[in-house]
């Protein structure tokens, strides 16, 4: 069960990090030319989902490692 839940968390975390990172990058580059002060807003709004995705990724990876250690 840990392997299934860990794999799901790993995949969801990667998807959240990828989508949030690409969206923040594209919006940030658009604002960088016109309003550089908005980059802080982009960092906050895009950074929080990225951190949540990273947390899910790390949690899933640790669950997969625990499951492997218990197996042997």
N, C-alpha and C positions, 0 to 999 in steps of 0.2 A: 504494500500500500504506500510505503514511503517513496518507492521508486516512481509510482504513478503520479503522486502528488508533487514530488520533486520535479518530474519532467514537465508537468503542466505549468508549475511556477516558473521554471526555466524558460519555457517557450513564451509564456505571457510576458515575463519580464523583458525578454529580448524584443518582442513586438512593441511594447510600450516605449522602451528606450529608443528604438529605431524611429518610430513615428514621431515621438516628442522631439528627438534630436534633429531630425530632418525638417520638421515644421519650424522649430526654433531657429534653425540655421537660415531657412529661406525668409522668414519674417525678419530676422535680425539683419540680414544683408539688405533687405528692402528699407528698413528704418535707418540703417547706418549711413546711408547717403543723404537722407533728408532731416532726420532728427536723432542725433547720436544719444541724446538723453533717454530715449525710449528703449535703448538696449538693456537698461536695468529692469524695465518692466518685462521685456522678453525673457530675460534670464530668470526672473521670479516665476512668471507664468509657465514657461517651458521647463524650468529647472526642477520644479516640484514633481511633476509627473515623471521626469527622467530619474529623479532620486527614488521614487516609489518603484519604478521599473527595475532599477539597479538593486534595490532591496529584495524584490521578489526573485530576481535572478540569483543573487547570492544565497538566499534562503533555499531556493530549489537546488542549487549546487551543493549546499551543505547537506540537505536531505539525501541526495543521491550518494554522496560520499559515506554518510552514516549507513545507508542501506547496503552499500558494498562492503563496509567493514563488518557489519553484523552477519553478512552472508558467509564470510570466510572465517 
